[in-house]
């Protein structure tokens, strides 16, 4: 998979991909992530990428031309499955969208800033809009890192234990059961005995029951 993330603040996206699981996925060649600085695609001498909104109102708007030039440049090098704009009013991101996107080959994530982007970009140049929730961030960078992380960890080979993404919350319509590690007793707080029993059928049964119990309590909507 190849991910191209377009941003006017490339520095904001350095660290999410330079540690732990995502770093390893890139090092193993399972995914390549390209952070593209929008500014060089500006056409004026001040390298501006935003301007005042027509009709007035507070906040700057990202201009269509640098974005169009950047997208054309990227599309001349690869065929992209989706051009996704990160937007607070987009489709709410979920595990099922992550699953779907993890099967794609090439994706563009476009990060907005300021007041957002010229509406014509949304109308003519992108294929999909994703929101990470009903709240407003100052830019699309953190949102695109969230989306990228959740997609990349699903690519086969990225997680060490191949089954571990499948046993995460939401994959089977349930949230995950509780997990424990050593010590078996801490300040008198004990780990459920069944987990120490070594009896795998009982352990599986316990995990399933706990997952169902938790889902009922915390995310009853998943059971409908
Ligand atoms: N004026 C816009 C908000 C702009 S926020 C409005 O009221 O809808 C600036 C940028 O941050 C957006 O262009 C978008 O790319 C990003 N952003 C903000 N909140 C987001 C969210 N919940 N999910 C995804 N991207 C978001």
Boltz pocket constraint, residues with backbone or C-beta under 6 A from the ligand:
constraints:
  - pocket:
      binder: B
      contacts: [[A, 85], [A, 86], [A, 87], [A, 88], [A, 89], [A, 110], [A, 111], [A, 112], [A, 113], [A, 114], [A, 115], [A, 116], [A, 117], [A, 130], [A, 131], [A, 132], [A, 133], [A, 134], [A, 135], [A, 136], [A, 137], [A, 138], [A, 139], [A, 140], [A, 141], [A, 143]]
      max_distance: 6.0
